[in-house]
Amino acid sequence: MGFFDFMTEDIAIDLGTANTLIIHDGKVVIDAPSIVARDRSTGKIIAVGKEASLMQGKTHENIKTIRPLKDGVIADFQASEEMIKEFIRSIPNIKNKFFSPSLRMVICIPSGITEVEKRAVRDSAEHMNAKEIYLIHEPMAAAIGIGIDIMKPTGNMIIDIGGGTTEIAVIALGGIVCDKSIKVAGDVFTADISYFMRTQHNLSIGEKTAENVKIQVGAATEDLDAPPEDMLVQGRDLLSGKPKQVQVSYREIAKALDKSILRIEDAIMETLSQTPPELSADIYNTGIYLAGGGSMLRGLDKRISRKTDLPVYVAEDPLRAVVRGTGLALKDLEKYKNILMK
C-alpha cells in the first residue's frame, strides 16, 4: 500500500442508458436516471439525474433534456462527462473532502462495444481525475453480481436486459465463450408502447408516461398468474387535440411488445446454437439467469423458459446485479484481473 493510497477513492460505475449506479465503500451511493438538463442559451448543465428526469417532456425552448447514453454507449460526450462528474461530486464521502481525491474506477461496458466507444468511456474517466481505470463487460459483472463463480469450468448463460441493449453471454472459466448484443431492450419497449397507444387509441403520450405504463401493466405474455389491474393513461387525443384518458390492460401491452421480445428470443436461440456442446450440457443443468431492469417485465422468464425448454431465474434485485458485480470486482482486483480490461 503506497503513501498516496489514502488519497485514492475506489468507485464502481454501472453507466447505463436508463440509470447510472455508483458503488463506493461497498454501498450503492448513487442510483439515478442517466439524464441531464442543459440551458440552451448558456450551455450550462442545470440539473442531472432525478431532478432532470422530472423536467423530461415538460421543458420550454431554453431548456433541453439530454440522455447522454444511447444503446449502452456514450452518444453525447460532453453531457455524459458533466453527468458523471456531478454524480461523483455528490457522493457523501467525496463531497466532504477538502481536495478532490484521485479515483480508481471499474466501469462496465456492453460486450458488443467497439474500440472507439471504449475509448470514449476511458477518456471520460480520465477527465474525472481517475488514475486507474478498469473496464468490465456487463454480462460478466452481472454474473458476479448474481453470485455465480465465474472462474469454475462450468458454463453459465446470462441475459442482461438493460435500457439500451440486451447482452446475452455464455460464461466459463472467467471468460465469455460466445455472446450476442442486440439493441432491443427497455427503451425499445417504451417506444413500442408509445406507438401502440398512437395507432390503437389515437393517443399521443410522452416517453415518461410510456415508461410508467411499462412498469405498471407491462407484460411479455398474455397468460400471467397474477395479472396487474388495468391502468388509466392520459395524453393528447390525436384527432381532436384535447387531453384525453383511456384504459389499458396488460394484454394489450403484451401484444405491443410481442415483436421486440421475439427478437430477444431469436438472439437467445442463436447464442445457444453457437455454444460448444460441453457447455450446452452445463446450461441444461444450471438454466438461464436474467439480470437488468428489463428482466422485471412480467412473464418474461416464463416466456423465455417456454421457448428454450430451460429453467429461467431472475436475479434478486436485477436492477443492481451489474453494479453489485462491478463493486465485487473492484474489491478483489487481484482475483478478477484476467477479466478486467486496463
Contacts in CASP RR format, 6 or more apart in sequence:
PFRMAT RR
TARGET T0000
AUTHOR 0000-0000-0000
METHOD contacts of the structure
MODEL  1
MGFFDFMTEDIAIDLGTANTLIIHDGKVVIDAPSIVARDRSTGKIIAVGK
EASLMQGKTHENIKTIRPLKDGVIADFQASEEMIKEFIRSIPNIKNKFFS
PSLRMVICIPSGITEVEKRAVRDSAEHMNAKEIYLIHEPMAAAIGIGIDI
MKPTGNMIIDIGGGTTEIAVIALGGIVCDKSIKVAGDVFTADISYFMRTQ
HNLSIGEKTAENVKIQVGAATEDLDAPPEDMLVQGRDLLSGKPKQVQVSY
REIAKALDKSILRIEDAIMETLSQTPPELSADIYNTGIYLAGGGSMLRGL
DKRISRKTDLPVYVAEDPLRAVVRGTGLALKDLEKYKNILMK
4 102 0 8 1.000
7 101 0 8 1.000
7 102 0 8 1.000
8 101 0 8 1.000
8 102 0 8 1.000
8 103 0 8 1.000
8 104 0 8 1.000
8 131 0 8 1.000
9 24 0 8 1.000
9 93 0 8 1.000
9 94 0 8 1.000
9 101 0 8 1.000
9 102 0 8 1.000
9 103 0 8 1.000
9 104 0 8 1.000
10 24 0 8 1.000
10 25 0 8 1.000
10 103 0 8 1.000
10 104 0 8 1.000
10 105 0 8 1.000
10 330 0 8 1.000
11 22 0 8 1.000
11 23 0 8 1.000
11 24 0 8 1.000
11 88 0 8 1.000
11 91 0 8 1.000
11 103 0 8 1.000
11 104 0 8 1.000
11 105 0 8 1.000
11 106 0 8 1.000
11 330 0 8 1.000
12 22 0 8 1.000
12 23 0 8 1.000
12 24 0 8 1.000
12 105 0 8 1.000
12 106 0 8 1.000
12 107 0 8 1.000
12 323 0 8 1.000
12 325 0 8 1.000
12 326 0 8 1.000
12 327 0 8 1.000
12 329 0 8 1.000
12 330 0 8 1.000
13 20 0 8 1.000
13 21 0 8 1.000
13 22 0 8 1.000
13 23 0 8 1.000
13 84 0 8 1.000
13 105 0 8 1.000
13 106 0 8 1.000
13 107 0 8 1.000
13 108 0 8 1.000
13 323 0 8 1.000
13 326 0 8 1.000
14 20 0 8 1.000
14 21 0 8 1.000
14 22 0 8 1.000
14 108 0 8 1.000
14 138 0 8 1.000
14 141 0 8 1.000
14 322 0 8 1.000
14 323 0 8 1.000
14 326 0 8 1.000
15 34 0 8 1.000
15 69 0 8 1.000
15 72 0 8 1.000
15 74 0 8 1.000
15 80 0 8 1.000
15 84 0 8 1.000
15 107 0 8 1.000
15 108 0 8 1.000
15 109 0 8 1.000
15 121 0 8 1.000
16 34 0 8 1.000
16 69 0 8 1.000
16 72 0 8 1.000
16 162 0 8 1.000
16 163 0 8 1.000
16 164 0 8 1.000
17 34 0 8 1.000
17 67 0 8 1.000
17 69 0 8 1.000
17 70 0 8 1.000
17 71 0 8 1.000
17 72 0 8 1.000
17 162 0 8 1.000
17 163 0 8 1.000
17 164 0 8 1.000
17 165 0 8 1.000
17 185 0 8 1.000
17 187 0 8 1.000
18 33 0 8 1.000
18 34 0 8 1.000
18 162 0 8 1.000
18 163 0 8 1.000
18 164 0 8 1.000
18 186 0 8 1.000
18 187 0 8 1.000
18 293 0 8 1.000
19 31 0 8 1.000
19 32 0 8 1.000
19 33 0 8 1.000
19 34 0 8 1.000
19 319 0 8 1.000
20 30 0 8 1.000
20 31 0 8 1.000
20 32 0 8 1.000
20 33 0 8 1.000
20 34 0 8 1.000
20 49 0 8 1.000
20 83 0 8 1.000
20 84 0 8 1.000
20 87 0 8 1.000
21 28 0 8 1.000
21 30 0 8 1.000
21 31 0 8 1.000
21 319 0 8 1.000
21 320 0 8 1.000
21 322 0 8 1.000
21 323 0 8 1.000
22 28 0 8 1.000
22 29 0 8 1.000
22 30 0 8 1.000
22 87 0 8 1.000
22 88 0 8 1.000
22 91 0 8 1.000
22 323 0 8 1.000
23 29 0 8 1.000
23 323 0 8 1.000
23 324 0 8 1.000
23 326 0 8 1.000
23 327 0 8 1.000
23 330 0 8 1.000
24 91 0 8 1.000
24 93 0 8 1.000
24 94 0 8 1.000
25 93 0 8 1.000
26 327 0 8 1.000
26 331 0 8 1.000
28 320 0 8 1.000
28 323 0 8 1.000
29 91 0 8 1.000
29 92 0 8 1.000
30 87 0 8 1.000
30 90 0 8 1.000
30 91 0 8 1.000
31 320 0 8 1.000
32 48 0 8 1.000
32 49 0 8 1.000
32 50 0 8 1.000
32 53 0 8 1.000
32 87 0 8 1.000
33 49 0 8 1.000
33 50 0 8 1.000
33 52 0 8 1.000
33 53 0 8 1.000
34 49 0 8 1.000
34 67 0 8 1.000
34 68 0 8 1.000
34 69 0 8 1.000
34 80 0 8 1.000
34 83 0 8 1.000
35 48 0 8 1.000
35 49 0 8 1.000
35 52 0 8 1.000
35 53 0 8 1.000
35 56 0 8 1.000
35 65 0 8 1.000
35 66 0 8 1.000
35 67 0 8 1.000
35 68 0 8 1.000
35 83 0 8 1.000
36 45 0 8 1.000
36 47 0 8 1.000
36 48 0 8 1.000
36 49 0 8 1.000
36 52 0 8 1.000
36 65 0 8 1.000
36 66 0 8 1.000
36 68 0 8 1.000
36 79 0 8 1.000
36 82 0 8 1.000
36 83 0 8 1.000
37 45 0 8 1.000
37 46 0 8 1.000
37 47 0 8 1.000
37 48 0 8 1.000
37 51 0 8 1.000
37 52 0 8 1.000
37 55 0 8 1.000
37 59 0 8 1.000
37 63 0 8 1.000
37 64 0 8 1.000
37 65 0 8 1.000
37 66 0 8 1.000
38 44 0 8 1.000
38 45 0 8 1.000
38 46 0 8 1.000
38 63 0 8 1.000
38 64 0 8 1.000
38 65 0 8 1.000
38 66 0 8 1.000
38 79 0 8 1.000
39 45 0 8 1.000
39 46 0 8 1.000
39 62 0 8 1.000
39 63 0 8 1.000
40 61 0 8 1.000
40 62 0 8 1.000
40 63 0 8 1.000
40 64 0 8 1.000
41 62 0 8 1.000
45 79 0 8 1.000
45 82 0 8 1.000
45 83 0 8 1.000
45 86 0 8 1.000
46 63 0 8 1.000
47 55 0 8 1.000
48 82 0 8 1.000
48 83 0 8 1.000
48 86 0 8 1.000
48 87 0 8 1.000
49 83 0 8 1.000
49 87 0 8 1.000
52 65 0 8 1.000
53 65 0 8 1.000
53 208 0 8 1.000
55 63 0 8 1.000
55 65 0 8 1.000
56 65 0 8 1.000
56 207 0 8 1.000
56 208 0 8 1.000
57 65 0 8 1.000
57 206 0 8 1.000
57 207 0 8 1.000
57 208 0 8 1.000
59 65 0 8 1.000
66 76 0 8 1.000
66 79 0 8 1.000
67 75 0 8 1.000
68 74 0 8 1.000
68 75 0 8 1.000
68 76 0 8 1.000
68 77 0 8 1.000
68 79 0 8 1.000
68 80 0 8 1.000
68 83 0 8 1.000
69 75 0 8 1.000
69 80 0 8 1.000
69 164 0 8 1.000
70 164 0 8 1.000
71 110 0 8 1.000
71 164 0 8 1.000
71 165 0 8 1.000
71 183 0 8 1.000
72 110 0 8 1.000
72 163 0 8 1.000
72 164 0 8 1.000
72 165 0 8 1.000
73 109 0 8 1.000
73 110 0 8 1.000
73 113 0 8 1.000
73 117 0 8 1.000
73 120 0 8 1.000
73 121 0 8 1.000
74 80 0 8 1.000
74 117 0 8 1.000
74 120 0 8 1.000
74 121 0 8 1.000
74 124 0 8 1.000
77 120 0 8 1.000
77 123 0 8 1.000
77 124 0 8 1.000
80 124 0 8 1.000
81 124 0 8 1.000
81 127 0 8 1.000
81 128 0 8 1.000
84 124 0 8 1.000
84 125 0 8 1.000
84 128 0 8 1.000
85 127 0 8 1.000
85 128 0 8 1.000
88 94 0 8 1.000
88 103 0 8 1.000
88 128 0 8 1.000
89 95 0 8 1.000
94 100 0 8 1.000
94 101 0 8 1.000
100 129 0 8 1.000
101 129 0 8 1.000
102 129 0 8 1.000
102 130 0 8 1.000
102 131 0 8 1.000
103 125 0 8 1.000
103 128 0 8 1.000
103 129 0 8 1.000
103 130 0 8 1.000
103 131 0 8 1.000
103 132 0 8 1.000
104 130 0 8 1.000
104 131 0 8 1.000
104 132 0 8 1.000
104 330 0 8 1.000
105 125 0 8 1.000
105 130 0 8 1.000
105 132 0 8 1.000
105 133 0 8 1.000
105 134 0 8 1.000
106 134 0 8 1.000
106 135 0 8 1.000
106 136 0 8 1.000
106 326 0 8 1.000
106 327 0 8 1.000
106 329 0 8 1.000
106 330 0 8 1.000
106 340 0 8 1.000
107 121 0 8 1.000
107 125 0 8 1.000
107 133 0 8 1.000
107 134 0 8 1.000
107 135 0 8 1.000
107 136 0 8 1.000
107 326 0 8 1.000
108 135 0 8 1.000
108 136 0 8 1.000
108 137 0 8 1.000
108 138 0 8 1.000
108 140 0 8 1.000
108 141 0 8 1.000
108 322 0 8 1.000
108 323 0 8 1.000
108 326 0 8 1.000
109 117 0 8 1.000
109 118 0 8 1.000
109 121 0 8 1.000
109 135 0 8 1.000
109 136 0 8 1.000
109 137 0 8 1.000
109 138 0 8 1.000
110 137 0 8 1.000
110 138 0 8 1.000
110 165 0 8 1.000
110 167 0 8 1.000
110 181 0 8 1.000
111 137 0 8 1.000
111 138 0 8 1.000
111 139 0 8 1.000
111 167 0 8 1.000
111 169 0 8 1.000
111 176 0 8 1.000
111 179 0 8 1.000
111 181 0 8 1.000
112 165 0 8 1.000
112 167 0 8 1.000
112 179 0 8 1.000
112 181 0 8 1.000
118 135 0 8 1.000
118 341 0 8 1.000
121 135 0 8 1.000
122 133 0 8 1.000
122 135 0 8 1.000
125 133 0 8 1.000
126 133 0 8 1.000
132 342 0 8 1.000
133 342 0 8 1.000
134 329 0 8 1.000
134 330 0 8 1.000
134 333 0 8 1.000
134 340 0 8 1.000
134 341 0 8 1.000
134 342 0 8 1.000
135 340 0 8 1.000
135 341 0 8 1.000
136 326 0 8 1.000
136 329 0 8 1.000
136 336 0 8 1.000
136 339 0 8 1.000
136 340 0 8 1.000
136 341 0 8 1.000
137 167 0 8 1.000
137 169 0 8 1.000
137 176 0 8 1.000
137 339 0 8 1.000
138 160 0 8 1.000
138 167 0 8 1.000
138 322 0 8 1.000
139 158 0 8 1.000
139 159 0 8 1.000
139 160 0 8 1.000
139 167 0 8 1.000
139 168 0 8 1.000
139 169 0 8 1.000
139 171 0 8 1.000
139 176 0 8 1.000
139 179 0 8 1.000
140 150 0 8 1.000
140 169 0 8 1.000
140 171 0 8 1.000
140 174 0 8 1.000
140 175 0 8 1.000
140 176 0 8 1.000
140 339 0 8 1.000
141 321 0 8 1.000
141 322 0 8 1.000
141 323 0 8 1.000
141 325 0 8 1.000
141 326 0 8 1.000
141 329 0 8 1.000
142 158 0 8 1.000
142 160 0 8 1.000
142 167 0 8 1.000
142 289 0 8 1.000
142 291 0 8 1.000
142 292 0 8 1.000
142 315 0 8 1.000
142 321 0 8 1.000
142 322 0 8 1.000
142 325 0 8 1.000
143 150 0 8 1.000
143 156 0 8 1.000
143 158 0 8 1.000
143 169 0 8 1.000
143 171 0 8 1.000
143 289 0 8 1.000
143 325 0 8 1.000
144 150 0 8 1.000
144 324 0 8 1.000
144 325 0 8 1.000
144 326 0 8 1.000
144 328 0 8 1.000
144 329 0 8 1.000
144 336 0 8 1.000
145 291 0 8 1.000
145 315 0 8 1.000
145 321 0 8 1.000
145 322 0 8 1.000
145 324 0 8 1.000
145 325 0 8 1.000
145 328 0 8 1.000
146 158 0 8 1.000
146 289 0 8 1.000
146 291 0 8 1.000
146 315 0 8 1.000
146 321 0 8 1.000
148 156 0 8 1.000
148 158 0 8 1.000
148 171 0 8 1.000
148 289 0 8 1.000
150 156 0 8 1.000
150 171 0 8 1.000
150 174 0 8 1.000
150 175 0 8 1.000
150 339 0 8 1.000
151 173 0 8 1.000
151 174 0 8 1.000
151 335 0 8 1.000
152 172 0 8 1.000
152 173 0 8 1.000
153 172 0 8 1.000
153 173 0 8 1.000
154 172 0 8 1.000
154 282 0 8 1.000
154 286 0 8 1.000
155 170 0 8 1.000
155 171 0 8 1.000
155 172 0 8 1.000
155 177 0 8 1.000
155 279 0 8 1.000
155 282 0 8 1.000
155 283 0 8 1.000
155 286 0 8 1.000
156 170 0 8 1.000
156 171 0 8 1.000
156 172 0 8 1.000
156 282 0 8 1.000
156 283 0 8 1.000
156 286 0 8 1.000
156 289 0 8 1.000
157 168 0 8 1.000
157 169 0 8 1.000
157 170 0 8 1.000
157 171 0 8 1.000
157 271 0 8 1.000
157 272 0 8 1.000
157 275 0 8 1.000
157 283 0 8 1.000
157 286 0 8 1.000
157 287 0 8 1.000
157 288 0 8 1.000
157 289 0 8 1.000
158 167 0 8 1.000
158 168 0 8 1.000
158 169 0 8 1.000
158 171 0 8 1.000
158 288 0 8 1.000
158 289 0 8 1.000
158 291 0 8 1.000
159 166 0 8 1.000
159 167 0 8 1.000
159 168 0 8 1.000
159 264 0 8 1.000
159 268 0 8 1.000
159 288 0 8 1.000
159 289 0 8 1.000
159 290 0 8 1.000
159 291 0 8 1.000
159 295 0 8 1.000
159 304 0 8 1.000
160 166 0 8 1.000
160 167 0 8 1.000
160 168 0 8 1.000
160 169 0 8 1.000
160 290 0 8 1.000
160 291 0 8 1.000
160 292 0 8 1.000
160 295 0 8 1.000
160 321 0 8 1.000
160 322 0 8 1.000
161 185 0 8 1.000
161 186 0 8 1.000
161 264 0 8 1.000
161 290 0 8 1.000
161 291 0 8 1.000
161 292 0 8 1.000
161 293 0 8 1.000
161 294 0 8 1.000
161 295 0 8 1.000
161 297 0 8 1.000
161 300 0 8 1.000
162 185 0 8 1.000
162 186 0 8 1.000
162 292 0 8 1.000
162 293 0 8 1.000
162 294 0 8 1.000
163 185 0 8 1.000
163 186 0 8 1.000
163 187 0 8 1.000
163 293 0 8 1.000
163 294 0 8 1.000
164 183 0 8 1.000
164 185 0 8 1.000
164 186 0 8 1.000
164 187 0 8 1.000
164 188 0 8 1.000
165 181 0 8 1.000
165 182 0 8 1.000
165 183 0 8 1.000
165 184 0 8 1.000
165 185 0 8 1.000
166 181 0 8 1.000
166 182 0 8 1.000
166 184 0 8 1.000
166 185 0 8 1.000
166 264 0 8 1.000
166 267 0 8 1.000
167 179 0 8 1.000
167 180 0 8 1.000
167 181 0 8 1.000
168 179 0 8 1.000
168 180 0 8 1.000
168 181 0 8 1.000
168 182 0 8 1.000
168 267 0 8 1.000
168 268 0 8 1.000
168 271 0 8 1.000
169 176 0 8 1.000
169 177 0 8 1.000
169 178 0 8 1.000
169 179 0 8 1.000
169 180 0 8 1.000
169 271 0 8 1.000
170 176 0 8 1.000
170 177 0 8 1.000
170 178 0 8 1.000
170 179 0 8 1.000
170 271 0 8 1.000
170 275 0 8 1.000
170 279 0 8 1.000
170 283 0 8 1.000
171 177 0 8 1.000
172 279 0 8 1.000
172 282 0 8 1.000
174 338 0 8 1.000
174 339 0 8 1.000
175 338 0 8 1.000
175 339 0 8 1.000
177 275 0 8 1.000
177 276 0 8 1.000
177 279 0 8 1.000
178 271 0 8 1.000
178 274 0 8 1.000
178 275 0 8 1.000
179 271 0 8 1.000
180 267 0 8 1.000
180 270 0 8 1.000
180 271 0 8 1.000
182 263 0 8 1.000
182 264 0 8 1.000
182 267 0 8 1.000
184 260 0 8 1.000
184 263 0 8 1.000
184 264 0 8 1.000
184 267 0 8 1.000
185 294 0 8 1.000
186 214 0 8 1.000
186 293 0 8 1.000
186 294 0 8 1.000
188 260 0 8 1.000
189 214 0 8 1.000
189 257 0 8 1.000
189 260 0 8 1.000
189 294 0 8 1.000
189 297 0 8 1.000
190 207 0 8 1.000
190 210 0 8 1.000
190 211 0 8 1.000
190 214 0 8 1.000
191 210 0 8 1.000
192 256 0 8 1.000
192 257 0 8 1.000
192 259 0 8 1.000
192 260 0 8 1.000
193 205 0 8 1.000
193 210 0 8 1.000
193 213 0 8 1.000
193 214 0 8 1.000
193 218 0 8 1.000
193 253 0 8 1.000
193 256 0 8 1.000
193 257 0 8 1.000
194 205 0 8 1.000
194 206 0 8 1.000
194 207 0 8 1.000
194 210 0 8 1.000
195 256 0 8 1.000
196 252 0 8 1.000
196 253 0 8 1.000
196 255 0 8 1.000
196 256 0 8 1.000
197 203 0 8 1.000
197 204 0 8 1.000
197 205 0 8 1.000
197 210 0 8 1.000
197 213 0 8 1.000
197 233 0 8 1.000
197 246 0 8 1.000
197 248 0 8 1.000
198 204 0 8 1.000
198 205 0 8 1.000
198 238 0 8 1.000
200 252 0 8 1.000
201 233 0 8 1.000
201 246 0 8 1.000
201 248 0 8 1.000
202 237 0 8 1.000
202 238 0 8 1.000
202 239 0 8 1.000
203 233 0 8 1.000
203 235 0 8 1.000
203 236 0 8 1.000
203 237 0 8 1.000
203 238 0 8 1.000
203 244 0 8 1.000
203 246 0 8 1.000
204 235 0 8 1.000
204 236 0 8 1.000
204 237 0 8 1.000
204 238 0 8 1.000
205 213 0 8 1.000
205 233 0 8 1.000
205 234 0 8 1.000
205 235 0 8 1.000
205 236 0 8 1.000
206 235 0 8 1.000
209 233 0 8 1.000
209 234 0 8 1.000
209 235 0 8 1.000
213 231 0 8 1.000
213 233 0 8 1.000
213 248 0 8 1.000
213 253 0 8 1.000
214 253 0 8 1.000
214 297 0 8 1.000
216 228 0 8 1.000
216 231 0 8 1.000
217 228 0 8 1.000
217 229 0 8 1.000
217 230 0 8 1.000
217 231 0 8 1.000
217 248 0 8 1.000
217 249 0 8 1.000
217 250 0 8 1.000
217 253 0 8 1.000
218 228 0 8 1.000
218 250 0 8 1.000
218 253 0 8 1.000
218 254 0 8 1.000
218 257 0 8 1.000
218 297 0 8 1.000
218 298 0 8 1.000
219 227 0 8 1.000
219 228 0 8 1.000
219 250 0 8 1.000
219 251 0 8 1.000
219 253 0 8 1.000
219 254 0 8 1.000
219 257 0 8 1.000
219 297 0 8 1.000
219 298 0 8 1.000
219 299 0 8 1.000
220 254 0 8 1.000
220 257 0 8 1.000
220 261 0 8 1.000
220 297 0 8 1.000
220 298 0 8 1.000
220 299 0 8 1.000
220 300 0 8 1.000
220 302 0 8 1.000
220 303 0 8 1.000
221 254 0 8 1.000
221 299 0 8 1.000
221 300 0 8 1.000
221 302 0 8 1.000
221 303 0 8 1.000
222 250 0 8 1.000
222 251 0 8 1.000
222 254 0 8 1.000
222 255 0 8 1.000
224 250 0 8 1.000
224 298 0 8 1.000
224 299 0 8 1.000
227 250 0 8 1.000
227 298 0 8 1.000
228 250 0 8 1.000
228 298 0 8 1.000
230 247 0 8 1.000
230 248 0 8 1.000
230 249 0 8 1.000
230 250 0 8 1.000
231 247 0 8 1.000
231 248 0 8 1.000
232 245 0 8 1.000
232 246 0 8 1.000
232 247 0 8 1.000
232 248 0 8 1.000
233 245 0 8 1.000
233 246 0 8 1.000
233 247 0 8 1.000
233 248 0 8 1.000
234 243 0 8 1.000
234 244 0 8 1.000
234 245 0 8 1.000
235 243 0 8 1.000
235 244 0 8 1.000
235 245 0 8 1.000
236 242 0 8 1.000
236 243 0 8 1.000
236 244 0 8 1.000
237 243 0 8 1.000
237 244 0 8 1.000
250 298 0 8 1.000
257 297 0 8 1.000
261 300 0 8 1.000
261 303 0 8 1.000
264 304 0 8 1.000
265 303 0 8 1.000
265 304 0 8 1.000
265 307 0 8 1.000
268 288 0 8 1.000
268 304 0 8 1.000
268 307 0 8 1.000
268 308 0 8 1.000
269 307 0 8 1.000
269 308 0 8 1.000
272 280 0 8 1.000
272 283 0 8 1.000
272 308 0 8 1.000
275 283 0 8 1.000
283 310 0 8 1.000
284 310 0 8 1.000
287 310 0 8 1.000
287 311 0 8 1.000
287 312 0 8 1.000
287 313 0 8 1.000
288 304 0 8 1.000
288 305 0 8 1.000
288 308 0 8 1.000
288 310 0 8 1.000
288 311 0 8 1.000
288 312 0 8 1.000
288 313 0 8 1.000
289 312 0 8 1.000
289 313 0 8 1.000
289 314 0 8 1.000
289 315 0 8 1.000
290 300 0 8 1.000
290 301 0 8 1.000
290 304 0 8 1.000
290 312 0 8 1.000
290 313 0 8 1.000
290 314 0 8 1.000
290 315 0 8 1.000
290 318 0 8 1.000
291 314 0 8 1.000
291 315 0 8 1.000
291 318 0 8 1.000
291 321 0 8 1.000
291 322 0 8 1.000
292 315 0 8 1.000
292 318 0 8 1.000
292 319 0 8 1.000
292 321 0 8 1.000
292 322 0 8 1.000
293 318 0 8 1.000
293 319 0 8 1.000
294 300 0 8 1.000
294 318 0 8 1.000
295 301 0 8 1.000
295 314 0 8 1.000
295 315 0 8 1.000
295 318 0 8 1.000
296 314 0 8 1.000
296 318 0 8 1.000
296 319 0 8 1.000
301 312 0 8 1.000
301 313 0 8 1.000
301 314 0 8 1.000
302 312 0 8 1.000
304 312 0 8 1.000
305 311 0 8 1.000
305 312 0 8 1.000
315 321 0 8 1.000
317 324 0 8 1.000
328 336 0 8 1.000
329 336 0 8 1.000
329 339 0 8 1.000
329 340 0 8 1.000
333 340 0 8 1.000
END
